[in-house]
Amino acid sequence: MVILLLVTVLALLGMPLFAVIAVAALSGYWRNGLDPALAAMEFVRIGELPILVALPLFTFAGVVLAHSEAPRRLVDLTRSALGWMPGGLALLALVLCSLMTAFTGASGITVVALGSLLLPALVQGGYPQRFSLGMVTAGSSLGVLFAPSLPLILYAVVAQQVAPRAAIGVDQLFLAGLLPGLLMLVLLAGWAVWVRRGQPPDSAPRPSLAGTLRDNLWELPLPIVVLGGIYSGWLLVVEAAVVTAAWVLVTLVLVRREIPLSRLPGIITEAMVLVAAILVVLGMSMASTNVMIDAGVPQRLFEWIEPRIDSRLLFLLLINVMLLVAGMILDIFAALVILAPLIIPVALAFGVDPVHLGVIFLANLQIGYCTPPVGINLFLASHRFDKDILTVYRATLPFLGLLLIALVVITWWPALSLALPGLLGDR
């Protein structure tokens, strides 16, 4: 109790998250009579995981894309291809947001990089200002469930350490997240089409389709090659990461020359600082997890919950509420490494499939990005578009309601997550 109080005080005083977790882990080692130096072994252990090679490569590719002109070219392509169709612009805007978040792993980058392009385009296309603001804010959270999302990879890494017998693979999670992610995308797109019904198509001048296709010639094959390779089994996750990083580097730096070589060191530093932060938190979290497992914390937590919750669905409902709150106040990576080691063993004891649990986990955390009162996307949108936070709340609520409906379906219908892995014999 003293350690918990100390850790809470340190967190409230603004100590970095990795340091707070480190204090908790080292205190646990000391109380159990173990050498605190053993905590360093966790960094060696996670460093031996081949899948971790994909993290810096995908992160680097996402940051390079965000710094390039690729978002603007994709918006132009969207307007020229589907600007004529009622709801077409909104549909493609949601797809673009999903792809950007999937490749960068952070919806905040999507709000900043794509939001300033998509919001004026949607308003010009005839959508109300409030609707456009809400769609860009909520739509930027989409993509966490699509390959090659970094949170999906990170959940697999944590799950492999906490529950090695469950044999959870990243390829299984990539397949499992596809249909739930599409469900969220379709619900938001359907609402956008319904709002635009009966209205004439966007009459603003649009760039020619041939011209925008030519402008996007280098970017369009990338998601097809990478996602098609992963979902078909032709590419392993690490191989897909190598292809993505090499493709982005060659096309944007060497061919298009949108990013001068002089800027490349700064971009690499930005990407690797993000990766380093994830790995430091992950390493200390794994050290803390070992202490909790040795002390039987997950087992005691299950023994406390079991008499009070006798239904797996009720347990999942409780998990949903907890994760939505966590998604509001914590970064998705921090929430994963802190909560997943505690929740996964208890969920397994309740008979929840760990792959299905991963989809539930990430669906909740991505919705938390845009959940009032403190969802991070809400404040980013308020700052980026110069709108007061209450206006952003009101604009986002209809989309949040649709995402929560999708979350209920994802939670109570495990087959939606497990069908594709099952078809390929992975589950």
N, C-alpha and C positions, 0 to 999 in steps of 0.2 A: 504493500500500500504506500509506503514511504517513497519507493522508487517511482511508482505511478504518479504520485503527487509531484515529485521532482521533475519528471519528464513533462508533465502538463504545464508546470510553471515555466520551464525552459522554452517550450513551444510558444506559450503566450508572450514571452519576452522577445520572440523573434529569432530564436536560434535556428539555423538551417535544419531542414528536415533530416538530412543524413546524420547530422551531429546528434539530434534528439534520439534517433533510432540507435545510434552508436552508444549513447549513454545507457539506454535501456538494455542493449545487448551485453555490454561490458559489465554492467551491474549484475545482470543475471548470471554471467559466467563467474563473477566474484562470489555471489551468494551460494552458488552450487559447488564451490571449491575447485573450479576449473581455471586453467591458465588463460587469461584474457587474450593472449597472443593467438589462441586457437581461432579467434574470430577472423584473423587474417587468412586462414585456410579457406574460408568461404570464397574469397576473391579468386584463389587458385582454382577452386572447384568449378565456379561458374565460368571461369576463363577457359576451361577445357571443353565447354559445350560448343560443338561446331555451329549450332544455329545462331550463336551470338555474332558471328561474322556478318550476318545479314543486317544487324541493327545499324552499324555505322554506314554501310553502303546505301541502304534505303534512306536513311536520314540525310546523307550527303546529296543524293539525287533529289529529294524533296526540297531541300533548301536552295539548290541551284535552280530548280524550276520556279520557285517562288521569287527569286531575284531576276528572272529573265522576263522576256516579253511574251512567254507562252500563255499566261492567263488571258492577256488581251487578245491574242490571236484566236484562242478558243472561244471567247465571247463573240468575236466577229463571225466565226464559223457558225455558232449557235444561231445568231440572228439571221444569217443568210440562208441557213438550211431549214429552220422551222419557224422563222418569224412570221410566215404567212398563215400559220395554223393557230387557231384560238387555243391558248394554253401551251403552245409549242415552246415558246421562249422560256416559260417557267419550268417546263419539263427538262429542257436541256440545262437550265441553270442549276437545277437540283443534281443532275448527273455530273456536271462540272464540279460542284461543291463536293460531291461524294468522291470523285476521283482525286481531287486535290487533297482532301483529308486522308484518303487511303494511302496516298504516296508520301505525304509529309508526316502523318501520324499525329498531327495537332490541328484541331479545328480553329484555334486562334489564328493560325497563319492563313487559313481559308477566309476568315472574316476580313482580315486586313488586305490580303493579296487579291481576292476575287470580289469582295464586297463592294469596293468603290467602283468596280466595273459593272457588276451585275445590277446594283440598285438603280442607277440612272437608266440602264437599258430596260429594266422592267417597268419603270415609271413611264418612260417614253413609249413602251409597248402597250400602254393603256391600263396597267394594273394600278390600283390605288396605292398611295404612298405608304400607308400603314401596312397594308398587305405585303408589299414588296419588302419593307423593313423586316417584318416578321419572318418571311420566307427565307431571306438571306441569313438572318440570325439563326433560325432553327435548322435550315438546310445545311449550314456549315458544320453542324455536328454529325451529319450523316457521313458514312464512309469508314467509321471505326470497325465495322463488321466486314469490310471488304478487304481482300488481299491486295497489296502486301502490308496491311496495317501493322504498325509497330506495336500497339497494345495487344493485338492477337498473338504476335510473336512473344511478347513479354509474358502474357498469361501462360503460354505453353512452357516457357522456361521455368516459371514459378511452380506450375503444376507438376512438371517432371521432377522437381526437387522435393516437393511436399508429398506427392503420391506417385512414386516411381512405378508401383505395380499397376497403375491405371493405364500405363503406356499411351499417354496423350501425345500426339504428334501435331506439329504445326500445320501439316497438310490437312489433317482432319479438321482443325479449327478453321482453316481457310474455306473448306467446303461447307462446314456447318454454318458459317456466318453469311453465306451467299443468299439463301432464301429469306431469312429474317431481315437482312439488310434491304433486299428488294421489296419486302412487304412495307417497310417504313417508307421507302422511296415512292412506291406506288400510291400509298395513302396520301402523302403530301402532294404528289403530282395530280392525283384525282381531285383533291380539294382545289388546286390551282386551276384546273380545267373547268371545274364547276363555277368558280368565281368569275371566270372569263367568258362563260357561256353567253351566247347571244350578242356578243360584242364583235365589231368588225376586226379583222386582223390588223396588226401593226402597220400603219401607213407610212412610217418614217422610211427614208431611203435606206436600203440595205446594200451591203457590199455583195458583189456577185459571188455565187456559190463556187464557180470555177476558181476565182481568185483566192477565196479563203481556203479552199482545199489545197491550192498550191502553196499558200503561206504556211499551212499546217502539215505539209508533206512529211516533215521529219518527226513531228510529235505524234501523229495519228497512229502509226504502227506500234508505238511503245506499249500502250495498255493491252493491245491485242496480243502482242508477242509475250509479254510478261504474264498477264492474267491467263491467257490461253495456255501458256506453257505450264503454269502452276496447276490450274484446274484439270488439265488433261493428263498431268503426270509426266510430261516431257521434261520439265525443269524442276529440280529441287529448289527449295526456298533460297538457299545460299547461291545457287547458280542464277536464279532469277534476280537476286540482288546485284550480282556482278554484272549481268546484262543491263539492268536498269542504270546503274551508276556509269558504266562505260558508254551507254547510249546517250545519256544526258550530257556527259562530259564532252563527247566527240561532237554531238550536234550543236549544242549551245555555245561551247567555248571555241571549238576548232572550226566548225563549218559556218554557223551563223555569226559567230564572234560577237554575240550580244553581251557576253561577260568577258571583259579583258583578262588576260593572264595575271595582270597586277592585282585584280580583285579576288582571284581564286584563293590565295592564302587566307584572306579574311573570311570567305565563305566556308572554307574547310574548318577554320577555327570555330566559327559559329555552330556548325553541325557537330563537331567533335565535343564541344562544350556541353551540348545537349545530351550526347551519348554518354559522356563521362558522368554527368549528373545522374542519369538513369542507372548506370552501372554501380556508382558509389552507393546510391540508395538501395539498389538490389542486393549488393554484397552485404551491407549492414543489416538489411531486412532478413536475409537468409541466416545470418548469425543469430539474430534475435529469434527467428523461427525455431532454430535448433534448440535454444534454451527453453522455449515454450513447449516444444514437443517432448523434450526430456523431462520437463516438469509436469507433463500430462495435461496442459492447459486445454487443448482441443477436446480431449476425452472428458474432462470435468465440465467443459462448456456444453458438450452433448448431453451429459448426465443431468445438467441443470435444465436444458431445454426440453428433453424428451418427455418428462411428466407434464409439462405445461403445453406442449405442442405435439399432438399425436397424429397430425396429418402432414404429409409431404407438401401438399399445395399450400397449407397454412405456413409451413416453414419457408417456402419459396416467397410467399407474400411478405413475410417479415424481412427476408433478405432483400427484396425489392425496395422496401421502404428505407432500409439502412443504406443500401447502395445509392439510392437517389440522393439522400442527404450527403453521403460521402462525395458523390459526383459534383455537388454544388460547391463544397468547401475545399476539396482537394484536387490537385492535378491528377489526371487519369493514371499516370505512371505511378505516382505516389500511392494512390488508392489501391492500385493492383498489388504492389509489393507489401503494403501494410495489411490489407484485409484478406487477400486471397489465401495466404498460409493459414489463417484462422478458419476461414469459411469452408475451404475445400475438404478438410478431414470430416467436419461435421456434416456437410452435405453428402459425402460418401456414406456416412453412417445412416443417413435417411434414405439412401438408395437413389440419390440424384446422379444421373450420368455426368461425369466431369466435363465432357465436351459441351453438353447442353448447358451446364452451369457456366461454362466460359462465355457462351453466347448471352446468357442472362446477365452475367457480370458486366460485360462490355456494353450491352444495350442500355442498362441502367446508367452506367457512367457517362455514356455519350448523351443521354437525355439530361443528365445532371448539368451538362454544359449550359443548357438554356432553360433551366428551372429556376423561377424566382424563389427567394429574393436575391441569391448571391451567385447564380450561375455565371461563370467567367465570360461566356459568349455575350451575355446581356450587357456587361460593362464594356467589353471590347466594342460592341456595336454602338453603344451609347457614345463612347469616345470617338469612334471612327466616323460616325455619321452626324455627330454633333446634335444628338437628340437626348432629352432628359430620360432618365432611367424608367420612369413610370410609363412613358410612351412606348419604350421598347418592351416593357412587361406586357402591356395591352396588345401590342402587335404580335407578340410571340405566343400568347395563350392558345389561340385556335390550333396552331401547329403542335404545340405541346400536348394538347388533348389528343390529337391523332397519334402522336408518338406513344402516348401512354396506352392507348387502345392496342397498338401494335405490340407493346411490351406485355400486355395481358395475354395476347395470343401466343407470343413467343414463350412465355413462362408456362402456360397451361397446355401447350401443344408441343411436346418434345419432338415429335416426328418432323416438325418443320425444320428443326436444327439437325436432326440425325438422319434424315432421309438420304441426302447426297452422300455422306460418308458411308452409310449402309449399302447404297447401291454399288459403291466401288469396293465394298468389302473391308472398309477401314473401321467399321463400328458394328 
